[in-house]
Amino acid sequence: MGIEDVDRVLYMDDFCGGADAIFAATGVIDGELLQGVQFKGQKATTQTLVMRAKSGTVRFIDGNHSLKKKPNLVIKP
């Protein structure tokens, strides 16, 4: 596997064809579409966008995370 013709223009179907495609993105910093990770004491919140091609579903998911349960996580100010 690999790219044989490096000058070829690639289109969406070259990367991900068909109706079973799913796209997900989680905000790291605040942006136009998603909020970034927010730290509040021993908790963090995240916002994720999930889209499914087959059904046309678009979801925004707000996640709440307990930092107490992640002892190996190092947060630098």
Beta strands, then each sheet from edge to edge (+ up, - down):
strand 1: 22-26
strand 2: 38-40
strand 3: 43-52
strand 4: 57-66
sheet 1: 1+ 3- 2+
sheet 2: 1+ 3- 4+
end
